[in-house]
Amino acid sequence: MRRAWVLGAILTILSGCTHSDVHTFVSDDPPPPVIAAPLDAAHAIVLDRPYPSLVIEIDYWEGSVPSKVALRDLIDIIHAETLKKQIQIVGPDPIPSGLVKRAGAEWTLDEVKRAHETTFHSHPDPWALGNGTTAFLHVLYLNGSLRYDYLGKNMSAAGVTLDNVVVVLWSPSIVSVRGQPLVPAPAEADNADRDILIHEFGHAMGLINRGAPPTRHHSPPDDPYHSSDPASIMYAGRDTIGALQHTAHDSTASGTALFDADDLADLAALSGQAAAQAANAVSQRK
């Protein structure tokens, strides 16, 4: 039986059933009307229509267990930056031995996609953004790294986002921080894990130029999908093995403080909070 943590109004345990059998939306307000499905994962994950609830399924390769720090910050950010009325976590669960494989020393993008399709159980269609009133987010932890072409560059990546699928690929045995192995420094290992997960989840929420409308230009000229601000968790290269070998994010930062002001403004624009705040400010001046 898969384990479920529920963060919201009620407990609902998913156990071998599809979301067409599960009703998780509970509110004093009437449910929102059914509208056309969103065009991208960002709208499905951040907005409350047509999906007021979010199920996060977490699967991990043996030895690559998500850290408590990473999952804590993930949940804090979802509460702060999305409009979801209920959040449900299924797992974390280990991937059965031999279920997913890679042929070489590093994962290929096709192998990562097959790993997702093989391990995702929340809906018969592994690429569904949601069903009924529930959006899906799959967090998949694999070992090693990903070798793929990004904007014409051959890169070794520690994470990748495929619509509503967030994949963390790394192992303490192959990554060092500030020139020192991660294994003897659990706190820095947790920070590296957290940085990759939150960076990729930022992409899933629409950052940068992936569905969240930019309030101003804040990406480098050679990479439209990352931040130009080194202080942002969305900074270019944050999800590469090379970057992890030299830097770790400030351990005092957590939750939404991992994003910079431009990131948060873009998320607010996506959720409509910026418009609501502006309207409220105008009404107060009258």
Secondary structure, DSSP 8 states (H G I E B T S, - for coil): ---EEEESSS----SS--GGG------SS---------SSHHHHHH--SS--EEEEEEEE-TT----HHHHHHHHHHHHHHS--SEEEEEEEEE--TTSS--SSSSB-HHHHHHHHHHH--SSSSTT-SEETTEEEEEEEEESS-EEEEETTEEEEESEEEETTEEEEE--TTT-EETTEESTT-HHHHHHHHHHHHHHHHHHHTTTTTSSS--SS--S-TT-TTSBS-TTSTTBTTTTBHHHHTT----TT--GGGGS-HHHHHHHHHHHTHHHHHHHHHHHHH-
